[in-house]
Each structure stands twice: as structure tokens, then as C-alpha cells.
Amino acid sequence: MKTSNSEPKNLPCESLNYTPRCQKRPKLRSWANRFLRSGTSVGAHYRESQYAKSDADLISKIEGALQELEETEYWLELIEEMGFFKAVQLQPIRTETGELKAIFITIVKKVKARKA
């Protein structure tokens, strides 16, 4: 049930780039760890989807990645609102998150449409 040959590896890499800067701030350390977990698990969910046993399994795994993307966006919003980073600094990872959401939503819609 492979969906494509490419993998969403930019988001985990971007998450790793921001995390050390976040962890230097004690008040932000807990958030940084949660942000890192959600940002890096997107790729893991996608990788699992490559070996889905059925359309339902594929949908489940891609929807899991979507949930992690939503959580990643949540942490980005909090980090920005608290003034730890400027919007301009977070824009590349926000763009990546939005693009991945669009791709994953399209995958889910197409798989559900072919089931109907």
C-alpha cells in the first residue's frame, strides 16, 4: 500500500533545529520536548503507512500523522505567543507543517473516495 517514495523528513529535521534553542530556556524545556516528540513522530506515522495492510490501516496511520501535525502547530503557536521566537523564525516549520497537512488530507480523501 505504498503511498509514494518520498518521506516527510524535513519536519523532524526542523524540529531538531529548534529544540536546542528552546531547551536553553528553562521555562520552555517541557514544551520543547513535546514539540520535538510531535514533530518527529509525523515521519514515523508516515513510514508505518507505507506498509499498511489495508485502506483502513493506511487511513488510520495517515490520520495519526495529521494528529501529530496538529499538535506540532499547537506548540508552535504557544512558543510564538509566549515570545520565545518571532513569527518570522517559525515560518519555515509552519510552512512545512501546512504542506504536510495538505498532502495527508489529500491522501485520506483519495483513499476514502476509492472505497466508496
DSSP file (Angstrom, degrees, kcal/mol; ACC not computed):
  #  RESIDUE AA STRUCTURE BP1 BP2  ACC     N-H-->O    O-->H-N    N-H-->O    O-->H-N    TCO  KAPPA ALPHA  PHI   PSI    X-CA   Y-CA   Z-CA
    1    1 A M              0   0    0      0, 0.0    51,-0.2     0, 0.0    50,-0.1   0.000 360.0 360.0 360.0  30.0    0.0    0.0    0.0
    2    2 A K        -     0   0    0      1,-0.1    48,-0.1    48,-0.1     3,-0.1  -0.229 360.0-163.7 -55.2 138.3    2.9    2.4   -0.6
    3    3 A T        -     0   0    0      1,-0.4     2,-0.3     3,-0.1    -1,-0.1   0.789  63.1 -33.9 -96.2 -32.4    1.7    6.0   -1.0
    4    4 A S        -     0   0    0      2,-0.1    -1,-0.4     1,-0.1    46,-0.0  -0.961  51.8-108.0-172.9 173.8    4.9    7.4   -2.5
    5    5 A N  S    S+     0   0    0     -2,-0.3     2,-0.2    -3,-0.1    -1,-0.1   0.682  90.7  82.7 -88.5 -18.9    8.7    7.2   -2.5
    6    6 A S        -     0   0    0     -3,-0.0    -2,-0.1     2,-0.0    -3,-0.1  -0.501  64.1-152.1 -87.6 157.4    9.3   10.4   -0.6
    7    7 A E        -     0   0    0     -2,-0.2     2,-2.1    40,-0.0     3,-0.3  -0.946  25.3-113.7-127.5 148.8    9.1   10.9    3.1
    8    8 A P        +     0   0    0      0, 0.0    35,-0.1     0, 0.0    38,-0.1  -0.493  60.9 140.4 -79.9  74.6    8.3   13.9    5.3
    9    9 A K     >  +     0   0    0     -2,-2.1     4,-1.8     1,-0.2     5,-0.2   0.629  51.6  75.4 -93.4 -14.3   11.8   14.2    6.8
   10   10 A N  H  > S+     0   0    0     -3,-0.3     4,-3.1     1,-0.2     5,-0.2   0.906  91.2  55.7 -65.0 -40.4   12.0   18.0    6.8
   11   11 A L  H  > S+     0   0    0      1,-0.2     4,-2.9     2,-0.2     5,-0.2   0.939 108.4  45.8 -61.4 -48.7    9.7   18.5    9.7
   12   12 A P  H  > S+     0   0    0      0, 0.0     4,-2.4     0, 0.0    -1,-0.2   0.913 114.6  49.5 -59.7 -39.2   11.7   16.2   12.1
   13   13 A C  H  X S+     0   0    0     -4,-1.8     4,-1.7     2,-0.2    -2,-0.2   0.922 112.3  46.8 -65.7 -42.4   14.9   17.9   11.0
   14   14 A E  H  X S+     0   0    0     -4,-3.1     4,-1.8     2,-0.2    -1,-0.2   0.906 110.6  53.5 -64.0 -40.7   13.4   21.4   11.5
   15   15 A S  H  X S+     0   0    0     -4,-2.9     4,-2.0    -5,-0.2    -2,-0.2   0.916 108.2  49.9 -59.5 -42.6   12.0   20.3   14.9
   16   16 A L  H  < S+     0   0    0     -4,-2.4    -1,-0.2     1,-0.2    -2,-0.2   0.844 107.5  55.2 -65.3 -33.2   15.5   19.2   15.9
   17   17 A N  H  < S+     0   0    0     -4,-1.7     4,-0.5     1,-0.2    -1,-0.2   0.867 113.3  40.2 -67.9 -35.8   16.9   22.5   14.8
   18   18 A Y  H  X S+     0   0    0     -4,-1.8     4,-1.8     1,-0.1     3,-0.3   0.808 100.8  73.4 -82.4 -30.9   14.5   24.5   17.0
   19   19 A T  H  X S+     0   0    0     -4,-2.0     4,-2.8     1,-0.2     5,-0.2   0.881  91.9  51.6 -58.8 -46.9   14.7   22.2   20.1
   20   20 A P  H  > S+     0   0    0      0, 0.0     4,-1.0     0, 0.0    -1,-0.2   0.900 110.6  50.4 -59.0 -37.5   18.2   23.1   21.4
   21   21 A R  H  4 S+     0   0    0     -4,-0.5     4,-0.2    -3,-0.3    -2,-0.2   0.866 113.3  46.4 -66.2 -34.4   17.3   26.8   21.3
   22   22 A C  H >< S+     0   0    0     -4,-1.8     3,-1.7     1,-0.2     6,-0.3   0.895 106.8  56.9 -72.1 -40.5   14.1   26.1   23.2
   23   23 A Q  H 3< S+     0   0    0     -4,-2.8    -1,-0.2     1,-0.3    -2,-0.2   0.680  92.0  70.3 -70.1 -16.4   15.8   23.9   25.8
   24   24 A K  T 3< S+     0   0    0     -4,-1.0    -1,-0.3    -5,-0.2    -2,-0.2   0.700  90.2  70.5 -70.1 -17.5   18.2   26.6   26.7
   25   25 A R  S X> S-     0   0    0     -3,-1.7     3,-1.8    -4,-0.2     4,-1.0  -0.888  76.7-152.6-103.1 111.1   15.2   28.4   28.3
   26   26 A P  G >4 S+     0   0    0      0, 0.0     3,-0.6     0, 0.0     4,-0.5   0.842  94.3  54.7 -53.2 -38.4   14.1   26.5   31.4
   27   27 A K  G 34 S+     0   0    0      1,-0.2     4,-0.3     2,-0.1     3,-0.1   0.731 113.7  42.7 -68.1 -20.1   10.5   27.7   31.1
   28   28 A L  G <> S+     0   0    0     -3,-1.8     4,-2.8    -6,-0.3    -1,-0.2   0.525  86.0  93.9-103.0  -8.5   10.3   26.3   27.6
   29   29 A R  H <X S+     0   0    0     -4,-1.0     4,-2.0    -3,-0.6     5,-0.2   0.887  86.4  47.9 -57.0 -45.8   12.1   23.0   28.1
   30   30 A S  H  > S+     0   0    0     -4,-0.5     4,-1.8     1,-0.2    -1,-0.2   0.915 114.3  47.0 -63.0 -42.9    9.0   20.9   28.7
   31   31 A W  H  > S+     0   0    0     -4,-0.3     4,-3.0     1,-0.2    -1,-0.2   0.896 108.5  56.0 -64.4 -39.5    7.3   22.4   25.7
   32   32 A A  H  X S+     0   0    0     -4,-2.8     4,-2.6     1,-0.2    -1,-0.2   0.899 106.8  49.6 -60.7 -41.1   10.4   21.8   23.6
   33   33 A N  H  X S+     0   0    0     -4,-2.0     4,-2.2     2,-0.2    -1,-0.2   0.901 113.2  45.8 -65.7 -40.3   10.3   18.1   24.4
   34   34 A R  H  X S+     0   0    0     -4,-1.8     4,-2.6     2,-0.2     5,-0.2   0.904 112.9  50.6 -68.1 -41.0    6.6   17.8   23.5
   35   35 A F  H  X S+     0   0    0     -4,-3.0     4,-2.8     1,-0.2     5,-0.2   0.920 111.1  48.9 -61.3 -44.7    7.2   19.8   20.3
   36   36 A L  H  X S+     0   0    0     -4,-2.6     4,-2.2    -5,-0.2     5,-0.2   0.914 111.1  50.2 -62.2 -44.1   10.1   17.5   19.4
   37   37 A R  H  X S+     0   0    0     -4,-2.2     4,-1.7     1,-0.2    -2,-0.2   0.944 115.3  41.1 -61.3 -48.7    8.0   14.4   20.0
   38   38 A S  H  X S+     0   0    0     -4,-2.6     4,-0.8     1,-0.2    -2,-0.2   0.908 115.5  51.1 -68.5 -39.6    5.1   15.5   17.9
   39   39 A G  H  < S+     0   0    0     -4,-2.8     4,-0.4    -5,-0.2     3,-0.2   0.856 115.2  40.9 -66.1 -35.5    7.3   16.9   15.2
   40   40 A T  H  X S+     0   0    0     -4,-2.2     4,-0.9    -5,-0.2     3,-0.4   0.736 105.1  64.2 -86.3 -22.3    9.4   13.8   14.8
   41   41 A S  H  X S+     0   0    0     -4,-1.7     4,-2.5    -5,-0.2     5,-0.2   0.690  86.1  74.3 -76.6 -15.4    6.5   11.3   15.1
   42   42 A V  H  X S+     0   0    0     -4,-0.8     4,-2.3     1,-0.2    -1,-0.2   0.948  98.1  46.4 -58.2 -48.4    4.9   12.6   11.9
   43   43 A G  H  > S+     0   0    0     -4,-0.4     4,-2.7    -3,-0.4    -1,-0.2   0.855 109.9  54.1 -63.1 -35.5    7.6   10.8    9.9
   44   44 A A  H  X S+     0   0    0     -4,-0.9     4,-2.4     2,-0.2    -1,-0.2   0.920 109.1  47.6 -65.8 -43.1    7.2    7.7   11.9
   45   45 A H  H  X S+     0   0    0     -4,-2.5     4,-1.9     2,-0.2    -2,-0.2   0.921 113.1  49.1 -62.4 -42.9    3.5    7.5   11.2
   46   46 A Y  H  X S+     0   0    0     -4,-2.3     4,-1.0     2,-0.2    -2,-0.2   0.931 109.6  51.1 -62.8 -44.7    4.1    8.2    7.5
   47   47 A R  H >< S+     0   0    0     -4,-2.7     3,-0.9     1,-0.2     4,-0.4   0.917 109.4  51.0 -59.4 -43.4    6.7    5.4    7.4
   48   48 A E  H >< S+     0   0    0     -4,-2.4     3,-1.6     1,-0.2    -1,-0.2   0.869 102.9  60.5 -61.2 -35.6    4.3    3.0    9.1
   49   49 A S  H >< S+     0   0    0     -4,-1.9     3,-1.6     1,-0.3    -1,-0.2   0.763  89.5  71.2 -64.8 -23.6    1.7    3.9    6.5
   50   50 A Q  T << S+     0   0    0     -4,-1.0    -1,-0.3    -3,-0.9    -2,-0.2   0.728 105.4  39.0 -64.6 -20.3    4.0    2.7    3.7
   51   51 A Y  T <  S+     0   0    0     -3,-1.6    -1,-0.3    -4,-0.4    -2,-0.2  -0.042  82.7 153.1-120.3  30.2    3.3   -0.9    4.9
   52   52 A A    <   -     0   0    0     -3,-1.6     3,-0.1   -51,-0.2    -3,-0.1  -0.312  40.7-144.7 -61.7 143.6   -0.4   -0.6    5.7
   53   53 A K  S    S+     0   0    0      1,-0.1     2,-0.3   -52,-0.1    -1,-0.1   0.645  76.2   0.4 -86.1 -16.4   -2.2   -3.8    5.5
   54   54 A S  S  > S-     0   0    0      1,-0.1     4,-2.5   -53,-0.1     5,-0.2  -0.956  80.5 -93.5-159.2 171.3   -5.4   -2.3    4.1
   55   55 A D  H  > S+     0   0    0     -2,-0.3     4,-2.8     1,-0.2     5,-0.2   0.902 125.1  52.9 -61.0 -40.0   -7.0    1.0    3.1
   56   56 A A  H  > S+     0   0    0      1,-0.2     4,-2.3     2,-0.2    -1,-0.2   0.897 109.8  48.2 -62.8 -39.9   -8.5    1.3    6.6
   57   57 A D  H  > S+     0   0    0      2,-0.2     4,-2.3     1,-0.2    -1,-0.2   0.906 111.3  50.5 -66.3 -42.1   -5.0    0.8    8.1
   58   58 A L  H  X S+     0   0    0     -4,-2.5     4,-2.5     2,-0.2     5,-0.3   0.938 111.1  48.3 -60.4 -48.2   -3.5    3.4    5.7
   59   59 A I  H  X S+     0   0    0     -4,-2.8     4,-2.8     1,-0.2     5,-0.2   0.918 110.5  52.2 -58.8 -44.6   -6.1    5.9    6.7
   60   60 A S  H  X S+     0   0    0     -4,-2.3     4,-1.6     1,-0.2    -1,-0.2   0.908 111.8  45.0 -59.8 -43.9   -5.6    5.3   10.4
   61   61 A K  H  X S+     0   0    0     -4,-2.3     4,-1.7     2,-0.2    -1,-0.2   0.896 114.5  47.3 -70.5 -40.3   -1.8    5.8   10.1
   62   62 A I  H  X S+     0   0    0     -4,-2.5     4,-2.1     1,-0.2    -2,-0.2   0.895 111.1  51.9 -68.0 -38.8   -2.1    8.9    8.0
   63   63 A E  H  X S+     0   0    0     -4,-2.8     4,-2.0    -5,-0.3    -1,-0.2   0.843 105.8  55.8 -66.1 -31.5   -4.7   10.3   10.3
   64   64 A G  H  X S+     0   0    0     -4,-1.6     4,-1.8    -5,-0.2    -1,-0.2   0.902 106.9  49.6 -62.9 -41.3   -2.3    9.7   13.2
   65   65 A A  H  X S+     0   0    0     -4,-1.7     4,-2.1     1,-0.2    -2,-0.2   0.892 108.3  53.8 -64.1 -39.0    0.3   11.8   11.4
   66   66 A L  H  X S+     0   0    0     -4,-2.1     4,-2.2     1,-0.2    -2,-0.2   0.896 106.1  52.3 -62.0 -40.4   -2.3   14.5   11.0
   67   67 A Q  H  X S+     0   0    0     -4,-2.0     4,-2.1     1,-0.2    -1,-0.2   0.905 109.6  49.2 -62.3 -40.7   -3.0   14.5   14.7
   68   68 A E  H  X S+     0   0    0     -4,-1.8     4,-2.5     2,-0.2    -1,-0.2   0.870 108.8  53.0 -67.4 -35.7    0.7   14.9   15.4
   69   69 A L  H  X S+     0   0    0     -4,-2.1     4,-2.4     2,-0.2    -2,-0.2   0.904 108.1  50.9 -64.1 -40.7    0.9   17.8   12.9
   70   70 A E  H  X S+     0   0    0     -4,-2.2     4,-2.0     2,-0.2    -2,-0.2   0.915 111.1  48.0 -61.6 -42.8   -2.0   19.5   14.7
   71   71 A E  H  X S+     0   0    0     -4,-2.1     4,-2.3     2,-0.2    -2,-0.2   0.903 109.5  52.9 -65.6 -40.0   -0.1   19.1   18.0
   72   72 A T  H  X S+     0   0    0     -4,-2.5     4,-2.2     1,-0.2    -2,-0.2   0.922 108.9  49.8 -60.2 -43.9    3.0   20.4   16.4
   73   73 A E  H  X S+     0   0    0     -4,-2.4     4,-2.4     1,-0.2    -1,-0.2   0.888 107.8  54.8 -61.4 -39.0    1.1   23.5   15.3
   74   74 A Y  H  X S+     0   0    0     -4,-2.0     4,-2.3     1,-0.2    -2,-0.2   0.938 109.2  46.0 -59.4 -48.6   -0.3   24.0   18.8
   75   75 A W  H  X S+     0   0    0     -4,-2.3     4,-2.7     1,-0.2    -1,-0.2   0.878 110.7  53.8 -65.2 -37.0    3.2   24.0   20.3
   76   76 A L  H  X S+     0   0    0     -4,-2.2     4,-2.3     2,-0.2    -1,-0.2   0.918 108.3  50.2 -61.4 -42.9    4.4   26.4   17.6
   77   77 A E  H  X S+     0   0    0     -4,-2.4     4,-3.0     2,-0.2    -2,-0.2   0.930 112.6  46.0 -60.8 -46.2    1.6   28.8   18.5
   78   78 A L  H  X S+     0   0    0     -4,-2.3     4,-2.1     2,-0.2     6,-0.2   0.914 111.1  52.0 -63.7 -42.6    2.3   28.7   22.2
   79   79 A I  H  <>S+     0   0    0     -4,-2.7     5,-1.9     1,-0.2     6,-0.8   0.902 115.1  42.4 -61.5 -41.1    6.0   29.2   21.6
   80   80 A E  H ><5S+     0   0    0     -4,-2.3     3,-1.9    -5,-0.2    -2,-0.2   0.937 112.1  52.5 -70.5 -46.5    5.3   32.2   19.5
   81   81 A E  H 3<5S+     0   0    0     -4,-3.0    -2,-0.2     1,-0.3    -1,-0.2   0.816 106.6  54.0 -61.4 -30.6    2.6   33.7   21.7
   82   82 A M  T 3<5S-     0   0    0     -4,-2.1    -1,-0.3    -5,-0.2    -2,-0.2   0.519 116.2-117.5 -81.7  -3.8    4.9   33.5   24.7
   83   83 A G  T < 5S+     0   0    0     -3,-1.9    -3,-0.2     2,-0.3    -2,-0.1   0.663  77.5 126.6  81.6  17.0    7.5   35.5   22.7
   84   84 A F  S   <S+     0   0    0     -5,-1.9     2,-0.3    -6,-0.2    -4,-0.2   0.826  81.4  14.8 -76.0 -30.8   10.2   32.8   22.7
   85   85 A F  S    S-     0   0    0     -6,-0.8    -2,-0.3    -5,-0.1    -1,-0.2  -0.977  81.7-116.6-138.6 152.1   10.5   33.0   18.9
   86   86 A K    >>  -     0   0    0     -2,-0.3     4,-1.4     1,-0.1     3,-0.7  -0.542  30.9-112.8 -83.6 155.4    9.3   35.6   16.3
   87   87 A A  H 3> S+     0   0    0      1,-0.3     4,-1.1     2,-0.2     3,-0.3   0.875 117.8  57.5 -54.4 -40.1    6.8   34.6   13.7
   88   88 A V  H 34 S+     0   0    0      1,-0.2     3,-0.3     2,-0.2    -1,-0.3   0.856 104.3  51.7 -61.6 -36.2    9.4   35.0   11.0
   89   89 A Q  H <4 S+     0   0    0     -3,-0.7     4,-0.3     1,-0.2    -1,-0.2   0.818 114.0  43.4 -69.9 -30.6   11.7   32.5   12.7
   90   90 A L  H  X S+     0   0    0     -4,-1.4     4,-2.2    -3,-0.3     3,-0.3   0.550  88.1  93.5 -91.7  -8.7    8.9   29.9   12.9
   91   91 A Q  H  X S+     0   0    0     -4,-1.1     4,-2.8    -3,-0.3     5,-0.2   0.874  79.7  54.8 -57.8 -43.3    7.6   30.4    9.3
   92   92 A P  H  > S+     0   0    0      0, 0.0     4,-2.1     0, 0.0    -1,-0.2   0.918 113.0  42.0 -59.3 -41.6    9.7   27.7    7.7
   93   93 A I  H  > S+     0   0    0     -3,-0.3     4,-2.3    -4,-0.3    -2,-0.2   0.844 113.6  53.0 -75.3 -31.7    8.4   25.0   10.0
   94   94 A R  H  X S+     0   0    0     -4,-2.2     4,-2.4     2,-0.2    -1,-0.2   0.902 109.3  49.7 -65.9 -39.9    4.9   26.3    9.8
   95   95 A T  H  X S+     0   0    0     -4,-2.8     4,-2.4    -5,-0.2    -2,-0.2   0.934 111.4  48.4 -62.6 -46.6    5.0   26.2    6.1
   96   96 A E  H  X S+     0   0    0     -4,-2.1     4,-2.4    -5,-0.2    -2,-0.2   0.908 111.2  50.6 -60.5 -43.1    6.3   22.6    6.2
   97   97 A T  H  X S+     0   0    0     -4,-2.3     4,-2.3     1,-0.2    -1,-0.2   0.926 111.4  48.0 -61.6 -45.7    3.6   21.6    8.6
   98   98 A G  H  X S+     0   0    0     -4,-2.4     4,-2.1     1,-0.2    -2,-0.2   0.893 111.3  50.0 -63.4 -41.0    0.9   23.2    6.4
   99   99 A E  H  X S+     0   0    0     -4,-2.4     4,-2.2     2,-0.2    -1,-0.2   0.909 110.9  49.0 -65.4 -42.1    2.2   21.5    3.3
  100  100 A L  H  X S+     0   0    0     -4,-2.4     4,-2.9     2,-0.2     5,-0.3   0.909 109.1  53.0 -64.3 -41.2    2.3   18.1    5.0
  101  101 A K  H  X S+     0   0    0     -4,-2.3     4,-2.7     1,-0.2     5,-0.2   0.935 109.3  49.1 -59.0 -45.1   -1.3   18.5    6.3
  102  102 A A  H  X S+     0   0    0     -4,-2.1     4,-2.0     1,-0.2    -1,-0.2   0.913 112.9  47.2 -61.0 -43.3   -2.5   19.3    2.8
  103  103 A I  H  X S+     0   0    0     -4,-2.2     4,-2.2     2,-0.2    -2,-0.2   0.937 114.5  45.7 -63.4 -47.4   -0.7   16.2    1.4
  104  104 A F  H  X S+     0   0    0     -4,-2.9     4,-2.5     1,-0.2    -2,-0.2   0.882 111.1  52.0 -67.6 -38.3   -2.0   13.9    4.1
  105  105 A I  H  X S+     0   0    0     -4,-2.7     4,-2.6    -5,-0.3    -1,-0.2   0.911 109.8  50.6 -62.6 -41.2   -5.6   15.2    3.9
  106  106 A T  H  X S+     0   0    0     -4,-2.0     4,-2.5    -5,-0.2    -2,-0.2   0.908 109.2  51.1 -62.6 -42.5   -5.5   14.6    0.1
  107  107 A I  H  X S+     0   0    0     -4,-2.2     4,-2.5     2,-0.2     5,-0.2   0.948 111.7  46.8 -59.5 -48.9   -4.2   11.0    0.7
  108  108 A V  H  X S+     0   0    0     -4,-2.5     4,-2.6     1,-0.2     5,-0.2   0.927 112.9  49.1 -60.7 -46.1   -7.0   10.3    3.1
  109  109 A K  H  X S+     0   0    0     -4,-2.6     4,-2.3     1,-0.2    -1,-0.2   0.911 112.4  48.0 -61.1 -42.8   -9.7   11.8    0.8
  110  110 A K  H  X S+     0   0    0     -4,-2.5     4,-2.0     2,-0.2    -1,-0.2   0.901 112.9  47.2 -66.6 -40.9   -8.5    9.8   -2.2
  111  111 A V  H  X S+     0   0    0     -4,-2.5     4,-1.1    -5,-0.2    -2,-0.2   0.919 113.8  47.8 -67.5 -41.6   -8.4    6.5   -0.3
  112  112 A K  H  X S+     0   0    0     -4,-2.6     4,-1.2    -5,-0.2    -2,-0.2   0.883 110.4  53.6 -65.3 -36.7  -11.8    7.1    1.2
  113  113 A A  H  < S+     0   0    0     -4,-2.3     3,-0.2     1,-0.2    -1,-0.2   0.881 106.8  50.2 -66.6 -38.6  -13.2    8.0   -2.3
  114  114 A R  H  < S+     0   0    0     -4,-2.0    -1,-0.2     1,-0.2    -2,-0.2   0.749 108.1  54.7 -73.3 -20.8  -11.9    4.8   -3.9
  115  115 A K  H  <        0   0    0     -4,-1.1    -1,-0.2     1,-0.2    -2,-0.2   0.781 360.0 360.0 -77.3 -27.3  -13.6    2.8   -1.1
  116  116 A A     <        0   0    0     -4,-1.2    -1,-0.2    -3,-0.2    -2,-0.2   0.477 360.0 360.0 -75.2 360.0  -16.9    4.4   -1.8
